[in-house]
Amino acid sequence: MTQSSFAAGNARSKPARVLVSGSVAFDTIMVFDGHFKDHILPDQVHMLNVSFLTPRLKKEFGGCAANIAYNLVGLGGEPTVLATIGHDADGYLTRLNKLNIDTSAILQIEDEFTAQAFITTDLADNQIIAFHPGAMSMAHQVSAVGAAKASNSAPGDCMCIVGPNGKDAMEQHARECADAGIPFIFDPGQGLPMFDGAALKRFIEQANAVTVNDYEAKMMVERTGWSEEQIAAKLEALIVTRGGEGSDVYTDGTKTSVASVAIDKAIDPTGCGDAFRGGLLFGLSQGWPWLKCTQLGSVMGGLKIEHQGPQNHPVEPGVIAERFAANFGDKPW
């Protein structure tokens, strides 16, 4: 583990700025009114040729960095997005600026398209995703340390999450943060398959914390040869989200389960993990303990799933405080 620390549990005199390394993308979301499992024959996957009728389609603003920043700024946090966009994203950039998200570290690549995800969701919330990286592949041209300096943030006044981004960018931003003493969360997400066991071990040893879903946790365990407990022992915290089953927080040698929150109706899971991370990071930026941060993440994920798309749910601190209290006791603010 690096010498830097989130110092979770120690209230800050001022909130930390959060550097959010990841994608800014357009999401084309389609809904299949059935179940993928009923149309994919296990003994025929070697010659897969399947078409799903998707009567519902919507194009959304997305990308993990922008989604996290949307939730974080709505809660009152101060995110700076580290990303690249293409020639087709002027409208997206305008939107982010209107939301008061710091876009000074977003680089526009004129001869590339913005990253784009094509997401098909079935009635069991399973997803099939095709992703074109476009300009995201050049995100290593953006410096995490440069962004921190541009915002006049000393290493102790900022933190970072290294999320799914270009491969070179993820490695560079992790290395920069570790060398500069900026505490960071490694959140590989859909980018995890790009890295072998040795690379994942380097990320874990550089990072202060790791966030993964249960599928990614299994892949990380398989590739590194380390158990969840062994990974957690190298970090301040390991957080594994498990969908409707809640999440597990490993910290200080202890594993604590956090329940998922009650929701009215599950509409769309797209962006739920990013909403969770927005809540988690807001709490860390305030100096909250890991458990409380994770509980807020659970509230944010539950709020998001009730709305279509990753950036359409209202982030209203008063309403969120009520939901937090209803599920976990006292209001968080």
Residue pairs with C-beta under 8 A, 6 or more apart in sequence:
1 205
1 207
1 208
1 234
1 235
1 236
2 178
2 181
2 183
2 206
2 207
2 208
3 181
4 155
4 177
4 178
4 181
4 182
4 183
4 208
5 183
5 208
5 236
6 159
6 183
6 208
6 209
6 236
6 237
6 284
7 287
8 236
8 237
8 251
8 284
8 287
8 288
8 289
8 290
8 293
9 287
9 288
9 289
9 290
10 287
11 286
11 287
12 285
12 286
12 287
14 157
15 76
15 77
15 78
15 285
15 286
16 78
16 153
16 157
16 158
16 159
16 284
16 285
17 78
17 79
17 80
17 148
17 151
17 153
17 157
17 158
17 159
17 285
18 72
18 77
18 78
18 79
18 80
18 158
18 159
18 160
18 161
18 281
18 285
19 79
19 80
19 82
19 105
19 144
19 147
19 148
19 158
19 159
19 160
19 161
19 173
19 177
19 182
19 184
20 65
20 68
20 69
20 72
20 79
20 80
20 81
20 82
20 160
20 161
20 163
20 281
21 65
21 82
21 83
21 139
21 142
21 144
21 160
21 161
21 162
21 163
21 165
21 169
21 170
21 173
22 63
22 64
22 65
22 66
22 68
22 81
22 82
22 83
22 161
22 162
22 163
22 164
22 165
22 187
23 63
23 64
23 65
23 66
23 83
23 115
23 133
23 136
23 139
23 163
23 164
23 165
24 63
24 65
24 66
24 81
24 83
24 84
24 85
24 89
24 92
24 96
24 106
24 114
24 115
24 136
25 62
25 63
25 66
25 114
25 115
25 116
25 117
25 131
25 136
26 59
26 60
26 61
26 62
26 63
26 89
26 92
26 114
26 115
26 116
26 117
27 59
27 60
27 61
27 62
27 63
27 116
27 117
27 119
27 270
27 309
27 310
28 57
28 58
28 59
28 60
28 116
28 117
28 118
28 119
29 57
29 58
29 59
29 60
29 119
29 121
29 268
29 270
29 308
29 309
30 52
30 54
30 56
30 57
30 118
30 119
30 120
30 121
31 54
31 55
31 56
31 57
31 120
31 121
31 122
31 268
32 52
32 53
32 54
32 120
32 121
32 122
32 123
33 53
33 55
33 56
33 123
34 52
34 122
34 123
35 122
35 123
35 124
35 126
36 52
36 122
36 124
36 126
36 128
37 124
37 126
39 50
39 52
40 48
40 50
52 120
52 122
52 128
54 120
58 308
58 309
60 270
60 308
60 309
60 310
60 311
60 312
61 92
61 95
61 309
61 310
61 311
62 117
62 270
62 271
62 309
62 310
62 311
63 83
63 115
63 117
64 163
64 164
64 187
64 189
64 273
64 274
65 81
65 82
65 83
65 163
65 165
66 81
66 83
66 92
66 96
66 101
66 311
67 271
67 274
67 275
67 278
67 310
67 311
68 79
68 161
68 163
68 274
68 277
68 278
68 281
69 79
69 81
69 96
69 99
69 101
69 278
70 99
70 101
70 278
70 310
70 311
70 315
71 274
71 275
71 277
71 278
71 279
71 282
71 300
71 304
71 315
72 78
72 79
72 278
72 281
72 282
72 285
73 79
73 99
73 100
73 101
74 278
74 314
74 315
74 316
74 317
75 278
75 279
75 282
75 300
75 315
75 317
75 320
76 282
76 317
77 278
77 281
77 282
77 285
78 102
78 285
79 101
79 102
79 281
80 102
80 104
80 105
80 147
80 151
81 96
81 101
81 102
81 103
81 105
81 106
82 105
82 106
82 139
82 142
82 144
82 147
82 165
82 169
82 173
83 105
83 106
83 107
83 136
83 139
83 142
83 165
84 106
84 107
84 108
84 109
84 112
84 135
84 136
84 138
84 139
84 141
84 142
84 166
85 92
85 93
85 106
85 107
85 108
85 109
85 114
85 135
86 108
86 109
86 110
86 112
86 113
86 114
86 115
86 134
86 135
87 108
87 109
87 110
87 111
87 112
87 113
88 113
88 114
89 108
89 114
92 114
93 103
93 106
93 108
96 103
96 106
97 103
102 151
104 147
104 150
104 151
105 142
105 143
105 146
105 147
105 150
106 142
107 138
107 139
107 141
107 142
108 135
109 135
109 138
112 134
112 135
112 137
112 138
113 132
113 134
113 135
114 134
114 135
115 131
115 132
115 133
115 134
115 135
115 136
116 131
116 132
116 134
117 129
117 130
117 131
117 132
118 129
118 130
118 131
119 127
119 128
119 129
119 270
120 127
120 128
120 129
121 127
121 268
121 269
121 270
125 243
125 266
125 269
127 269
127 270
129 190
131 190
133 166
136 165
136 166
136 169
137 166
137 168
138 166
139 165
139 166
139 168
139 169
140 166
140 168
140 169
140 171
140 172
142 169
143 172
143 176
144 160
144 172
144 173
144 176
144 177
144 180
144 182
145 176
145 177
145 180
145 182
148 154
148 155
148 158
148 180
148 182
151 158
155 180
155 181
155 182
156 181
158 182
159 182
159 183
159 184
159 185
159 281
159 284
159 285
160 173
160 177
160 182
160 183
160 184
160 185
161 184
161 185
161 187
161 211
161 277
161 281
162 170
162 173
162 174
162 177
162 184
162 185
162 186
162 187
162 203
162 207
163 170
163 187
163 188
163 189
163 191
163 277
164 170
164 187
164 188
164 189
164 190
164 191
165 173
165 191
167 191
167 194
167 195
170 188
170 191
170 194
170 203
171 199
173 184
174 184
174 186
174 202
174 203
174 206
174 207
175 206
176 182
177 183
177 184
177 206
178 184
178 206
178 207
183 208
183 209
183 236
184 206
184 207
184 208
184 209
185 207
185 208
185 209
185 210
185 211
185 277
185 280
185 281
186 203
186 204
186 206
186 207
186 209
186 210
186 211
187 210
187 211
187 212
187 277
188 195
188 200
188 203
188 212
188 216
188 220
189 212
189 216
189 273
192 200
192 212
192 216
192 219
192 220
193 219
195 203
195 223
196 223
197 223
197 224
197 225
200 220
200 223
200 224
201 224
201 226
203 210
204 210
204 224
204 226
204 231
204 234
204 235
205 234
207 235
208 235
208 236
208 237
209 235
209 236
209 237
209 238
209 239
210 220
210 231
210 235
210 237
210 238
210 239
211 238
211 239
211 240
211 241
211 277
211 280
212 220
212 238
212 239
212 240
212 241
213 240
213 241
213 242
213 243
213 273
214 240
214 241
214 242
214 243
217 228
217 240
220 226
220 231
221 227
221 228
221 231
224 231
228 238
228 240
228 248
228 250
229 250
229 255
231 238
231 250
232 238
232 250
232 251
232 255
233 253
235 250
236 251
236 290
237 249
237 250
237 251
237 290
238 249
238 250
238 251
239 247
239 248
239 249
239 250
239 280
239 290
239 294
239 297
240 247
240 248
240 250
241 247
241 273
241 276
241 301
242 248
243 260
244 260
245 260
246 257
246 258
246 259
246 260
246 298
247 257
247 258
247 260
247 276
247 294
247 297
247 298
248 255
248 256
248 257
248 258
249 255
249 256
249 257
249 258
249 290
249 291
249 294
250 256
251 290
251 291
256 291
258 291
258 294
258 295
258 298
259 298
259 327
260 298
260 301
260 302
261 298
261 299
261 301
261 302
261 323
261 327
262 302
262 326
262 327
263 302
263 305
263 306
264 306
265 306
266 305
266 306
267 305
267 306
267 307
267 308
268 305
268 307
268 308
268 309
269 305
270 309
270 310
271 304
271 309
271 310
271 311
272 301
272 304
272 305
273 301
274 304
274 310
275 297
275 300
275 301
275 303
275 304
275 310
275 313
276 297
276 298
276 300
276 301
277 297
278 297
278 300
279 293
279 296
279 297
279 298
279 299
279 300
279 301
280 293
280 294
280 296
280 297
281 293
282 293
282 296
283 292
283 293
283 294
283 296
283 297
283 332
284 293
288 296
288 332
292 332
295 324
295 327
295 328
295 332
296 320
296 324
296 332
298 327
299 320
299 323
299 324
299 327
299 328
300 315
300 320
302 323
303 313
303 315
303 320
303 323
304 310
304 313
306 313
307 313
317 333
320 332
321 331
321 332
321 333
322 331
324 331
324 332
325 331
325 332
